[in-house]
Amino acid sequence: MRWRATTAPAPAPTGPGLADLTGDRRLRRLELTVTRRLDGLLHGRYRGLLPGPGSETAGSREYRPGEDEVRRMDWAVTARTTVPHVRQVDADRELTTWLLVDASPSMEYGTAELDKRELAVAAVAAVGFLTAGVGNRLGAQVLGPDGLRRFPPRSGRTHLLGLLRALLTAPRVGGHDGDGPVPAGPDLADGLAAVQRVALRRGLVVVVSDFLDGLPDDPRQAPSWEAPLRRLAVRHQVLAVEVTDPRELELPDVGLVTLVDPETGRRRELWTGDRALRERYAAAASAQRDQVRQALRRCAATHLPLRTDRDWGADIVRHVRAQRRLVAAPARAPRGGAA
């Protein structure tokens, strides 16, 4: 279900979006947002955007059969609590992060302050600035209808700003406005396979996408991207940043709307005054997002949902803090019980 409304009125934005700015002004705004809000709130004890992989102990948590490696068992905590635990480690200081950024036509949509593509760039900026450090490197694969564009892993602010500039200034895909089908390009599964070929060293892999590509109509079937994502998660720590827009989750009652499939340019008209239709749409959209969540969980990927109508900076802060609490809580529990 990748149809997009083209005639439904968008809600009034709460402030200027990235599209209202040009050139380096957009880069400066992104950098200030991340460094002032995220960096200031998180950087004090920051060692990695996610716990592991690495070598510095960061506590223990309960063993998950089928997900955790036996060689990471924390036998001391297991013996003390009689419950199997595994060691958790913070990411090494010299961390290599690979980004897979979805720039397919379905990302060219938004009805709030940002569109999905701009929110994806904001997520890339957050990951880039939060993982920046001496010796840390950042590489990226950008998935577009014309193929995969690779940015080799490098360190430094100049490299990150160059990546952000390329993402912000990339031409918009014409097919999402219904001007005709977009030439078929690599899908999300191809992008994940490409990341696996270049990410040779254990590190962090961040996938920024709406994960609509490759979703089967039958929810009992796995998405086409699940198997390659699962293979990546065996070796790397994987963060899946899911980007959505509120109009993808429910239809407003605005009368007749024209929906366009951004991948093919096909059009369909719907009368949104039909309450039953709106309820079916909302139920189908909810089932679709649940399908994505379940697939990410099966892949053992950390899930970070972002929406174009929410404060993405606050959502990232809450996510990182929640990850820290998950790491710290199991480590504190055994000591408290012993006391």
Secondary structure, DSSP 4 states (H G I P E B T S, - for coil): ---EESSSPPPPPSS--GGGS-THHHHHHHHHHIIIIIIHHHGGG-S-SSEEEEEEEEEEEE--TTTS-GGGB-HHHHHHHSS-EEEEEEPPSS-EEEEEEE-SGGGS--SSSS-HHHHHHHHHHHHHHHS--TT-EEEEEEEETTEEEEEEEE-SHHHHHHHHHHHHHSPPPGGGGTSSPPPP---HHHHHHHHHHH--SS-EEEEEE---TT--SSTTSPPTTHHHHHHHHHHSEEEEEEEE-GGGT---S-SEEEEE-TTT--EEEEETT-HHHHHHHHHHHHHHHHHHHHHHHHTT-EEEEEETTS-HHHHHHHHHHHHHHHHHHHHHHHHHHH-
